[in-house]
């Protein structure tokens, strides 16, 4: 009986591992992107003006212009949304500011690269810089 249980277990293990389909991104090629610098937030009534400086140089594989992703957290929850702004932006106006809440804005540089590899992403992100209010 133990022998059959062992064979059954091995058979189940073989079937479960042989059905694995690898469709995940295996790597991010090339050099990494530098993050934004000098990130600032200025409040004016119900608006928050976010401003930053983009990196001065990019790896040669980057397709320009770059985009910027802004993630908004309200009271520690990611319910403020994610915005992507194209064409080398250096500012953004968040227009639904409520002084009763606590806000955190995370800004990341996004850029595309050309790749023909099947499991290589064509999108690179920098590390995020965060400012809070």
C-alpha positions as CSV (number, residue, x, y, z in Angstrom):
1,X,0.0,0.0,0.0
2,X,2.8,2.4,0.8
3,X,4.4,1.6,-2.5
4,X,1.3,2.6,-4.4
5,X,0.9,5.8,-2.3
6,X,4.5,6.7,-3.2
7,X,3.9,6.1,-6.9
8,X,0.7,8.1,-6.8
9,X,2.5,11.0,-5.0
10,X,5.3,11.1,-7.5
11,X,2.9,10.9,-10.4
12,X,0.9,13.9,-9.0
13,X,4.1,15.8,-8.6
14,X,5.2,15.1,-12.2
15,X,1.8,16.2,-13.6
16,X,1.6,19.3,-11.5
17,X,5.0,20.6,-12.4
18,X,4.8,19.6,-16.1
19,X,1.7,21.8,-16.6
20,X,3.5,25.0,-15.6
21,X,3.4,27.6,-18.4
22,X,6.0,30.3,-18.2
23,X,4.5,33.6,-19.4
24,X,6.0,35.9,-16.8
25,X,8.5,38.6,-17.6
26,X,11.9,37.0,-17.0
27,X,14.0,40.2,-17.0
28,X,14.3,43.9,-17.4
29,X,17.2,44.4,-19.9
30,X,19.5,47.3,-20.1
31,X,20.4,50.0,-17.6
32,X,18.1,51.3,-15.0
33,X,16.4,54.7,-15.1
34,X,17.4,57.4,-12.7
35,X,14.5,58.7,-10.5
36,X,13.1,62.2,-10.6
37,X,14.8,64.7,-8.4
38,X,13.7,67.9,-6.5
39,X,10.2,66.6,-6.0
40,X,8.0,69.3,-4.5
41,X,4.3,69.7,-3.6
42,X,2.7,73.2,-3.2
43,X,-0.9,73.5,-2.0
44,X,-3.2,76.2,-3.4
45,X,-6.9,76.0,-2.2
46,X,-8.1,72.6,-3.6
47,X,-5.1,72.1,-5.9
48,X,-1.7,70.5,-5.3
49,X,1.0,71.5,-7.8
50,X,3.6,68.7,-8.0
51,X,6.9,69.6,-9.7
52,X,10.1,67.6,-10.3
53,X,13.2,67.5,-12.4
54,X,13.6,64.6,-14.9
55,X,17.0,62.8,-15.2
56,X,19.5,64.7,-17.3
57,X,20.6,61.6,-19.2
58,X,19.0,58.3,-20.2
59,X,20.5,55.0,-21.4
60,X,20.9,54.8,-25.2
61,X,18.2,52.1,-25.5
62,X,15.4,54.4,-24.2
63,X,12.8,55.7,-26.6
64,X,12.2,59.3,-25.9
65,X,10.1,61.2,-24.8
66,X,9.6,59.5,-21.5
67,X,6.5,59.5,-19.4
68,X,5.9,59.9,-15.7
69,X,3.6,57.8,-13.5
70,X,2.0,59.4,-10.4
71,X,0.4,57.2,-7.7
72,X,-1.8,59.0,-5.1
73,X,-2.4,57.5,-1.7
74,X,-5.0,59.1,0.5
75,X,-4.8,58.3,4.3
76,X,-2.5,55.5,3.6
77,X,-4.7,53.8,1.0
78,X,-4.0,53.7,-2.7
79,X,-7.4,55.0,-3.6
80,X,-6.3,58.3,-5.1
81,X,-5.5,56.6,-8.5
82,X,-2.6,56.3,-10.8
83,X,-2.0,58.8,-13.6
84,X,0.5,58.5,-16.5
85,X,1.6,61.7,-18.2
86,X,3.4,61.6,-21.5
87,X,6.0,63.8,-23.3
88,X,8.6,64.6,-20.6
89,X,6.3,66.2,-18.0
90,X,7.9,68.2,-15.1
91,X,4.7,69.1,-13.3
92,X,1.1,68.0,-12.5
93,X,-1.8,69.6,-10.9
94,X,-3.9,67.3,-8.5
95,X,-7.2,69.1,-8.3
96,X,-9.2,67.2,-5.7
97,X,-7.1,68.0,-2.6
98,X,-9.0,67.9,0.7
99,X,-7.0,69.3,3.7
100,X,-8.8,66.9,6.0
101,X,-6.9,64.0,4.5
102,X,-3.3,62.9,4.4
103,X,-1.8,62.6,0.9
104,X,1.3,60.9,-0.5
105,X,2.4,61.3,-4.1
106,X,4.9,58.8,-5.7
107,X,6.4,59.8,-8.9
108,X,8.3,57.4,-11.3
109,X,9.9,57.9,-14.7
110,X,8.6,55.4,-17.3
111,X,10.3,54.7,-20.6
112,X,10.0,52.3,-23.5
113,X,12.8,50.3,-25.1
114,X,12.8,48.3,-28.3
115,X,12.9,44.6,-27.8
116,X,12.0,41.5,-29.8
117,X,12.6,39.0,-27.0
118,X,9.4,37.1,-26.1
119,X,9.8,37.4,-22.3
120,X,11.4,40.8,-21.9
121,X,9.3,43.8,-21.0
122,X,9.6,46.8,-23.2
123,X,8.7,49.1,-20.3
124,X,11.2,50.4,-17.7
125,X,10.4,52.2,-14.5
126,X,12.6,54.2,-12.2
127,X,12.5,54.0,-8.4
128,X,9.8,56.2,-7.1
129,X,10.3,59.4,-5.2
130,X,7.5,60.3,-2.7
131,X,6.3,63.5,-1.2
132,X,3.6,63.8,1.5
133,X,1.1,66.4,2.7
